[in-house]
Amino acid sequence: MSDEVLSIIPSDPRWHPDRDGVDRVMALVEDLTLGVADGVGVEIDVIRHEVVTAVDSGGNLERIGCPLCRAAIDTEWWGDLLEAHRDDGFTTLAVEVPCCGGSTTLDVLDYDWPCGFARFEIAIWNPERLWFSEAELTALGERLGHPVKQIRAHI
C-alpha cells in the first residue's frame, strides 16, 4: 500500500522553531487537515532532525533541472545522493551538478514536484487535500515564526 505525505518545512533549511511556535502552528495544521472531511486515517508527525535532511517528493518527482545550464539532471543521481546522506544528513547543500559541472546548491535545483531540505518538518500522512493554498501557507508561516513551503510525497 502506498502513502501520501504532505510536509510543511521552513524556507530556510537550517532554521527550526521554538516550542511555542510548534504549538501555535500545530493548532492550525490540525484545523486545516483534520477539519477536511472526517480526518480518518490522517496522522500528523512533528519531526526535528539533528542535521539538514532531504524532504523529497518520492514517486511524485518527475524531473530535476539545473539552474545553471537548464539541462535535466538524472533522477538516478538524485536517488544516489539521497541514499548516501540517508543516515548523516547534509552538512552542506553545495554540490557540483553532473550536467555541466557547475557549482550550485541542492535547494535551488528545479524540482518538478517540489523537494526541499530541513531540520524541522510537519508531516501529514494521507491528508484529504492535495496542497495548502498560498494564504494558508502564509498563515502557517506566521504561526510558526518563519516562512514555510510544502512538499508532497508519494511513497
FENFENLIN-V769753 format. One record per pair of residues at least 12 apart in sequence whose C-alpha atoms are under 10 Angstrom apart, sorted by the first residue. I is the first residue (numbers start at 1). J is the second residue. If there is no record, write none. Layout:
i=<I/I>
j=<J/J>
This chain:
i=<1/2/2/2/2/3/3/3/3/3/3/4/4/4/4/4/4/4/4/4/4/4/4/4/4/4/5/5/5/5/5/5/5/5/5/5/5/5/5/5/5/5/5/6/6/6/6/6/6/6/6/6/6/6/6/6/6/6/6/6/6/7/7/7/7/7/7/7/7/7/7/7/7/7/7/7/7/7/7/7/7/7/8/8/8/8/8/8/8/8/8/8/8/8/8/8/8/8/8/8/8/9/9/9/9/9/9/9/9/9/9/9/9/9/9/9/9/9/9/10/10/10/10/10/10/10/10/10/10/10/10/10/10/10/11/11/11/11/11/11/11/11/11/11/12/12/12/12/12/12/12/12/12/12/13/13/13/13/13/13/13/13/13/13/13/14/14/14/14/14/14/14/14/14/15/15/15/15/15/16/16/16/16/16/16/16/16/16/17/17/17/17/17/17/18/18/19/20/20/20/21/21/21/21/21/21/21/22/22/22/22/22/22/23/23/24/24/24/24/24/25/25/25/25/25/25/25/25/26/26/26/26/26/26/26/27/27/28/28/28/28/28/29/29/29/29/29/29/29/29/30/30/30/30/32/32/32/32/32/33/33/33/33/33/33/34/34/34/35/36/36/36/37/37/37/38/39/39/39/40/40/40/41/41/41/41/42/42/42/42/42/43/43/43/43/43/44/44/44/44/44/44/45/45/45/45/45/46/46/46/46/46/47/47/47/47/47/47/48/48/48/48/48/49/49/49/49/49/50/50/50/50/50/51/51/51/51/51/51/51/51/51/51/52/52/52/52/52/52/52/52/52/52/52/52/53/53/53/53/53/53/53/53/53/53/53/53/53/53/53/54/54/54/54/54/54/54/54/54/54/54/54/54/54/55/55/55/55/55/55/55/55/55/55/55/55/55/55/56/56/56/56/56/56/56/56/56/56/56/56/57/57/57/57/57/57/57/57/57/57/57/57/58/58/58/58/58/58/58/58/59/59/59/59/59/60/60/60/60/60/60/60/60/60/61/61/61/61/61/61/61/61/61/62/62/62/62/62/63/63/63/63/63/63/64/64/64/64/64/64/64/64/65/65/65/65/65/65/65/66/66/66/66/66/66/66/66/66/66/66/67/67/67/67/67/67/67/68/68/68/68/68/68/68/68/68/69/69/69/69/69/70/70/70/70/71/71/71/72/72/72/73/73/73/73/73/73/73/74/74/77/77/78/89/89/89/90/90/92/92/93/93/93/93/93/94/94/95/97/113/113/113/114/114/114/114/114/115/115/115/115/115/116/116/116/117/121/121/122/123/123/123/123/124/125/125/126/126/130/131/131/131/132/132/133/134/137/137>
j=<155/59/126/154/155/125/126/127/153/154/155/57/58/59/60/123/124/125/126/127/128/130/152/153/154/155/42/43/44/57/58/122/123/124/125/126/127/130/151/152/153/154/155/44/57/122/123/124/125/126/127/128/129/130/131/132/150/151/152/153/154/44/45/46/55/56/57/115/116/120/121/122/123/124/125/131/148/149/150/151/152/153/29/46/55/116/118/120/121/122/123/124/132/137/140/141/148/149/150/151/152/47/55/116/117/118/119/120/121/122/123/141/144/146/147/148/149/150/151/116/117/118/119/120/121/122/141/144/145/146/147/148/149/150/107/116/117/118/141/146/147/148/149/150/107/116/117/118/119/120/146/147/148/149/51/52/53/54/93/107/116/117/118/119/120/49/50/51/52/53/117/118/119/120/52/118/119/120/146/48/49/118/119/120/121/144/145/146/48/119/120/144/145/146/144/145/144/143/144/145/140/141/142/143/144/145/146/46/120/122/143/144/145/143/144/140/142/143/144/145/122/139/140/141/142/143/144/145/44/45/46/122/140/143/144/140/143/136/139/140/143/144/44/122/124/132/136/139/140/143/42/43/44/124/127/129/132/136/140/124/126/127/128/129/132/124/127/128/128/127/128/129/127/128/129/128/126/127/128/126/127/128/125/126/127/128/124/125/126/127/128/123/124/125/126/127/122/123/124/125/126/127/121/122/123/124/125/120/121/122/123/124/118/119/120/121/122/123/118/119/120/121/122/89/118/119/120/121/88/89/118/119/120/87/88/89/90/91/92/117/118/119/120/85/88/89/90/91/92/93/116/117/118/119/120/82/85/86/87/88/89/90/91/93/116/117/118/119/120/121/81/82/85/86/89/90/93/106/107/115/116/117/118/119/82/114/115/116/117/118/119/120/121/123/150/151/152/153/79/82/111/113/114/115/116/117/151/152/153/154/111/112/113/114/115/116/150/151/152/153/154/155/79/113/115/151/152/153/154/155/113/152/153/154/155/112/113/114/115/151/152/153/154/155/75/111/112/113/114/115/152/153/154/75/111/112/113/114/75/110/111/112/113/114/78/109/110/111/112/113/114/115/97/99/108/109/110/111/112/97/98/99/100/102/104/106/108/109/110/111/97/102/104/105/108/109/110/97/99/100/101/102/103/104/108/109/97/99/100/101/102/99/100/109/110/98/99/100/98/99/110/97/98/99/100/109/110/111/98/99/97/98/106/117/118/119/117/118/105/106/105/106/107/108/117/106/107/107/109/151/152/153/149/150/151/152/153/149/150/151/152/153/149/150/151/151/148/150/150/150/151/152/153/152/152/153/153/154/152/150/151/152/149/150/150/149/149/150>
